[in-house]
Amino acid sequence: MKSVIPSLRVADVAASTRFYEDVLGFATVFTLPGEDGTLMHASIQRGAVQIMFGPLSAPWGSIDGVGLGKGVVVYLGVGDDEDIDDLFAHARDRGAKVVG
């Protein structure tokens, strides 16, 4: 197995994508709009880490209770060339919820 890519069901794909870009430094790799123009899928990446987002109301099925801030915790590891304190401060200053 080469990798595991989580696909998270979220209330708002566009807002979730923006959050991970602005707060955690991910870049959008691919998006797929629905017929009404609302994002139905987004793939993001930061280094070797990839995440996909889909809407809670996806017609191909959803997982109850899973969404932005509802039952999913994402742990991010940093490389040797990154400062964890800087990443933490950056995320907190841009609205990331700090718990614990």
TAKAUR-V323770 format. One record per residue. N is the residue number from 0. RES is the residue in one letter. PSI is psi in whole degrees, -180 to 180 (999 if undefined). D_FIRST is the distance of its C-alpha to the first C-alpha in whole Angstrom. Layout:
BEGIN
N_RES_PSI_D_FIRST + N_RES_PSI_D_FIRST
END
This chain:
BEGIN
0_M_131_0 + 1_K_-40_4 + 2_S_166_6 + 3_V_128_8 + 4_I_109_11 + 5_P_143_14 + 6_S_108_17 + 7_L_134_20 + 8_R_125_23 + 9_V_158_26 + 10_A_-33_30 + 11_D_106_30 + 12_V_-45_27 + 13_A_-45_30 + 14_A_-40_31 + 15_S_-42_27 + 16_T_-47_26 + 17_R_-42_29 + 18_F_-50_29 + 19_Y_-31_26 + 20_E_-55_27 + 21_D_-39_30 + 22_V_-37_29 + 23_L_0_26 + 24_G_19_26 + 25_F_161_23 + 26_A_142_24 + 27_T_130_24 + 28_V_-38_21 + 29_F_141_22 + 30_T_155_25 + 31_L_109_26 + 32_P_152_30 + 33_G_-177_31 + 34_E_-31_34 + 35_D_4_36 + 36_G_-13_35 + 37_T_138_33 + 38_L_129_29 + 39_M_-16_27 + 40_H_143_24 + 41_A_139_23 + 42_S_131_20 + 43_I_161_20 + 44_Q_145_19 + 45_R_111_20 + 46_G_-128_18 + 47_A_-1_14 + 48_V_129_15 + 49_Q_144_15 + 50_I_144_17 + 51_M_147_18 + 52_F_143_22 + 53_G_160_23 + 54_P_150_27 + 55_L_-34_28 + 56_S_23_30 + 57_A_133_27 + 58_P_-20_29 + 59_W_9_25 + 60_G_150_25 + 61_S_168_25 + 62_I_114_25 + 63_D_137_28 + 64_G_1_29 + 65_V_127_25 + 66_G_-169_26 + 67_L_109_28 + 68_G_12_29 + 69_K_84_28 + 70_G_6_26 + 71_V_130_23 + 72_V_130_23 + 73_V_122_21 + 74_Y_132_20 + 75_L_126_20 + 76_G_150_20 + 77_V_152_22 + 78_G_171_22 + 79_D_-25_25 + 80_D_7_27 + 81_E_150_27 + 82_D_115_29 + 83_I_-35_28 + 84_D_-38_32 + 85_D_-43_32 + 86_L_-43_29 + 87_F_-49_31 + 88_A_-42_34 + 89_H_-48_33 + 90_A_-47_31 + 91_R_-44_34 + 92_D_-19_36 + 93_R_15_35 + 94_G_3_35 + 95_A_138_32 + 96_K_122_33 + 97_V_124_33 + 98_V_154_33 + 99_G_999_33
END
